[in-house]
Amino acid sequence: MIARVASYKMSFSTGGLFVNESVELAGLHITGENWSRTILRALEHGATSLPKAASNRRTLREIGNRVSTLTDTEREFLVWGADRPEREALLWLATCRAYRFIREFAIEVIQDRFLSYRLELPLEAFDQFFEAKAEWDEGLAGLSVTTRVKLRQVLFRIMREAGILDTSDHIRPALLSPRLTQLIVARRPEDLLCFPGQRLETALS
């Protein structure tokens, strides 16, 4: 009997949005280069302030997993053209692209709650979403309670740092700049749904 492969990758159990480190790693990347080589160069340059090399390597792999989802144009904008809020939004999008679980949470839970004026996002919203997905995904069902709590903690931290939530865990409307919206629509318009309050029909009109 062939074991079922988990359909969700859940390696976002450390850190937060990593804005500064992401910009630095993206700036070191050479178009066409394998991201593992970029990570080695980042380690040589000391791209993070973590004290241990093993922690640096693990964190940079995580950052590379996210930033590698950006197109060359998006990556150049992240490094050279974006202001702080645009960087935060673009890295939130990269996180949603890297992790199907987070993307679905953004669209199925955050977007839905925002559009129905239920702006508070309690921890239970994550728990209920997780349980619903775990009913048909063995990989999620097999995660320990400790891991689930850690994943929830990190995701909420990422959402606060990305401006998706405020400090009281209320959902904030995403105010994307025209130039960032244009970049997103040029590649995949439905990515706008990862941002609370963004509508495809408005962006495409």
C-alpha positions as CSV (number, residue, x, y, z in Angstrom):
1,M,0.0,0.0,0.0
2,I,1.4,3.4,-1.0
3,A,1.5,5.9,1.8
4,R,-0.4,9.1,1.2
5,V,1.7,12.2,0.6
6,A,0.7,15.2,2.6
7,S,-0.6,17.9,0.4
8,Y,0.3,20.8,2.7
9,K,3.8,22.0,3.4
10,M,3.9,23.3,7.0
11,S,7.5,24.4,7.5
12,F,6.7,28.0,8.6
13,S,7.1,27.2,12.3
14,T,9.8,29.8,13.0
15,G,10.3,33.5,13.0
16,G,7.9,36.0,11.3
17,L,7.8,37.9,8.0
18,F,11.6,38.5,7.9
19,V,11.3,41.7,6.0
20,N,14.9,42.9,6.2
21,E,16.4,39.4,5.7
22,S,14.1,38.8,2.8
23,V,15.2,42.0,1.0
24,E,18.8,41.2,1.6
25,L,18.5,37.6,0.3
26,A,16.5,38.8,-2.7
27,G,19.2,41.4,-3.4
28,L,21.9,38.7,-3.4
29,H,20.1,36.4,-5.8
30,I,21.4,36.3,-9.4
31,T,18.7,35.5,-12.0
32,G,18.9,31.9,-13.0
33,E,21.0,30.9,-10.0
34,N,19.9,28.0,-7.8
35,W,18.5,29.5,-4.6
36,S,20.7,27.1,-2.5
37,R,23.7,28.9,-3.9
38,T,22.2,32.2,-3.0
39,I,21.6,31.0,0.6
40,L,25.3,30.0,0.9
41,R,26.3,33.5,-0.2
42,A,23.9,35.0,2.3
43,L,25.5,32.9,5.1
44,E,28.9,34.2,4.0
45,H,27.6,37.8,4.1
46,G,25.8,37.4,7.4
47,A,22.4,38.1,6.2
48,T,20.7,37.4,9.5
49,S,21.6,38.3,13.1
50,L,20.9,34.8,14.5
51,P,23.7,33.5,16.7
52,K,24.2,30.0,15.3
53,A,25.1,29.0,11.8
54,A,22.5,26.1,11.9
55,S,19.8,28.6,12.8
56,N,20.9,30.9,10.1
57,R,20.8,28.2,7.5
58,R,17.4,27.0,8.5
59,T,16.0,30.5,8.6
60,L,17.5,31.4,5.2
61,R,16.1,28.3,3.7
62,E,12.7,29.3,4.9
63,I,13.1,32.9,3.6
64,G,14.4,31.5,0.2
65,N,11.3,29.2,0.0
66,R,9.1,32.3,0.1
67,V,11.2,34.8,-1.9
68,S,11.7,32.3,-4.7
69,T,8.0,32.4,-5.5
70,L,8.5,36.0,-6.7
71,T,9.1,36.8,-10.4
72,D,12.3,38.6,-11.3
73,T,10.3,41.8,-11.7
74,E,8.6,41.4,-8.3
75,R,12.0,40.6,-6.7
76,E,13.6,43.7,-8.2
77,F,10.7,45.8,-7.0
78,L,11.1,44.3,-3.5
79,V,14.7,45.2,-3.4
80,W,14.9,48.5,-5.3
81,G,11.5,50.1,-5.7
82,A,9.2,49.2,-2.8
83,D,8.6,51.2,0.3
84,R,8.2,49.4,3.7
85,P,4.4,48.7,3.4
86,E,4.8,47.5,-0.2
87,R,7.6,45.1,1.0
88,E,5.4,43.8,3.7
89,A,2.5,43.2,1.3
90,L,4.8,41.5,-1.3
91,L,6.3,39.2,1.3
92,W,2.9,38.3,2.6
93,L,2.0,37.4,-0.9
94,A,5.2,35.3,-1.3
95,T,4.3,33.5,2.0
96,C,0.8,32.7,0.6
97,R,2.3,31.4,-2.6
98,A,4.9,29.3,-0.8
99,Y,2.3,27.8,1.6
100,R,-1.0,26.5,0.2
101,F,-2.4,26.3,3.8
102,I,-1.7,30.0,4.4
103,R,-3.2,31.0,1.0
104,E,-6.4,29.1,1.7
105,F,-6.6,30.6,5.2
106,A,-6.2,34.1,3.8
107,I,-8.9,33.5,1.2
108,E,-11.4,31.2,2.9
109,V,-11.2,32.7,6.4
110,I,-9.7,36.2,6.5
111,Q,-11.3,37.4,3.2
112,D,-14.6,35.9,4.1
113,R,-14.6,37.4,7.6
114,F,-13.7,40.8,6.3
115,L,-16.4,40.9,3.7
116,S,-19.0,39.8,6.2
117,Y,-17.8,42.5,8.7
118,R,-16.5,40.0,11.3
119,L,-13.2,41.8,11.7
120,E,-12.0,40.2,14.9
121,L,-9.8,37.1,14.1
122,P,-9.8,34.8,17.2
123,L,-7.3,32.0,17.6
124,E,-10.2,29.6,17.3
125,A,-10.6,30.6,13.7
126,F,-7.3,29.0,13.0
127,D,-8.1,26.0,15.0
128,Q,-11.4,25.4,13.2
129,F,-9.8,25.9,9.8
130,F,-7.0,23.5,10.7
131,E,-9.4,20.8,11.9
132,A,-11.5,21.1,8.8
133,K,-8.5,20.6,6.6
134,A,-7.1,17.9,8.8
135,E,-10.3,15.8,8.3
136,W,-9.1,14.9,4.8
137,D,-5.3,15.5,5.0
138,E,-3.3,12.9,6.8
139,G,-0.2,15.1,7.0
140,L,-2.1,17.8,9.0
141,A,-3.9,15.2,11.1
142,G,-0.6,13.8,12.2
143,L,0.8,17.0,13.5
144,S,1.1,17.2,17.3
145,V,-0.9,19.8,19.3
146,T,2.4,21.5,20.2
147,T,3.3,21.9,16.5
148,R,-0.2,23.2,15.7
149,V,0.0,25.8,18.4
150,K,3.4,26.9,17.2
151,L,2.2,27.2,13.6
152,R,-0.8,29.3,14.8
153,Q,1.5,31.5,16.8
154,V,3.9,32.1,13.9
155,L,1.1,32.7,11.4
156,F,-0.5,35.3,13.6
157,R,2.8,37.0,14.0
158,I,3.4,37.0,10.2
159,M,-0.1,38.5,9.7
160,R,0.5,41.3,12.2
161,E,3.9,42.1,10.7
162,A,2.4,42.1,7.2
163,G,-0.4,44.5,8.3
164,I,-3.1,42.0,7.7
165,L,-4.0,42.2,11.4
166,D,-3.6,45.0,13.8
167,T,-2.1,44.6,17.3
168,S,-5.6,43.5,18.6
169,D,-5.9,40.8,15.9
170,H,-8.6,42.7,14.0
171,I,-8.4,42.3,10.2
172,R,-7.3,45.5,8.4
173,P,-8.3,46.4,4.9
174,A,-5.4,46.0,2.5
175,L,-4.5,49.4,0.9
176,L,-2.2,48.2,-2.0
177,S,-0.4,50.9,-4.0
178,P,-1.3,51.1,-7.7
179,R,2.2,49.9,-8.7
180,L,2.1,46.9,-6.5
181,T,-1.5,46.1,-7.6
182,Q,-0.3,46.3,-11.2
183,L,2.5,43.9,-10.6
184,I,0.2,41.3,-8.9
185,V,-2.5,41.6,-11.6
186,A,0.1,41.2,-14.4
187,R,1.1,37.8,-13.1
188,R,-2.0,36.3,-11.4
189,P,-5.0,38.5,-10.7
190,E,-6.5,36.0,-8.2
191,D,-3.5,36.6,-5.9
192,L,-5.3,39.8,-4.9
193,L,-7.7,37.7,-2.9
194,C,-4.9,37.1,-0.4
195,F,-5.4,40.7,0.8
196,P,-8.5,41.6,2.8
197,G,-11.0,43.7,0.9
198,Q,-9.3,43.4,-2.5
199,R,-11.7,42.4,-5.3
200,L,-10.8,41.0,-8.7
201,E,-13.5,43.0,-10.6
202,T,-12.1,46.3,-9.2
203,A,-8.5,45.5,-10.2
204,L,-9.5,44.3,-13.6
205,S,-11.9,47.1,-14.5
